[in-house]
């Protein structure tokens, strides 16, 4: 799920190229209402863009099956230059301060 048309195109092309059994949704996470709940949700580098944390947590609760799991990652650093991690090196390069 993304709200970026550029990300949607990139991921759709990648899915097609690799013949992956998935699809990309261009939709706001807080407005997403799937036909059935999810077993798990991966939230990678999005939390810092959604400052209403209680609303995000309520949405997780609505979207997950009982006992469902969330992998939550937020990309933020206190120092401008830190030792690179996998995420900062390969997923979200650039200034994370």
PyMOL commands that set and color helices and strands:
alter all, ss='L'
color gray80, all
select helices_A, chain A and resi 5-18+29-31+47-49+53-63+86-91
alter helices_A, ss='H'
color red, helices_A
select strands_A, chain A and resi 38-44+64-73
alter strands_A, ss='S'
color yellow, strands_A
deselect
rebuild
show_as cartoon
